[in-house]
């Protein structure tokens, strides 16, 4: 069902959706650098790269963008958006299926042999670049990390046969700092961190997304409104987009065309009263 404010603001699409569409990914210099470094590591076949970022920083959109770029270049690329499988064999079977191997086995060792044969055939014989991208990698438990370590150990004297790209929240850093994560951590060829956006970057992001959704029209957010969106979002893109979206809906309901600082404050207050500030400290969870 189309949102009621789309026609009101002459929009072709929803500008501030939280669906991870690469078309709406605003690349800050930090995002662009992480993207470029990851592409280099994959193309050079160095094995393992990790991109860290807290919730709402655009990791999923960046993962989808990278996946599409790799497909466009003819790479054998697979994107898993939720790799938290109950056992290493379950994850391995899924990887095999996603790479479209004709069959899987029941036994873990047999599946390892199947995937190893696939890597040697595709990466060495057919000279393909094989890429596995895992989003939400902070959910990976140590047995699953050990499986991934085994997979990136398949190599020749010149290259890794599997290129592994992980997108993860900081919880993964804690796991890699644990003694059980040392072996996996030592194989990371490059790591990047997506930082929070500065005020001017939030302003540019809102303008960019509006341009995409409207086909080039100017957005209705006043400067004070943009600054207020930054203040309440604390530089987190997802929070900024949600607040911008809530402000648009409120403007539609009030039948006003400009998004003012006062309107954003009201939208932020309603969101805070409904779901809380989001600033509460997370409970400590065990590392698994």
Buried (B, 14 or more C-beta within 10 A) or exposed (E): EEBEBBEBBEBEBBBBBBEBBBEBBBBBEBBEEBBEBBBEBBEEBBBBBBBBBBEBBBBBBBBBBBBEBBBEEEBBBBBBEEBBBEEBBBBBBBBBEEBEBEEBBEEBEEBBEBBBEBBBEBBEEEEBBBBBBBBBBBBBBBBBBBBBBBBBBBBEEEBBBBBBBBBBBEBBBEBBEEEBBEEBBEBBBBBBBBBBBEEEBBBBBBBBBBBBBBEEEEBBBBEBBBBBBBBBBBBBBBBBBBBBBBBBBBBBEEEEEEBBBEBBBBBBEEBEEEEEEBEEEEEEEEEE
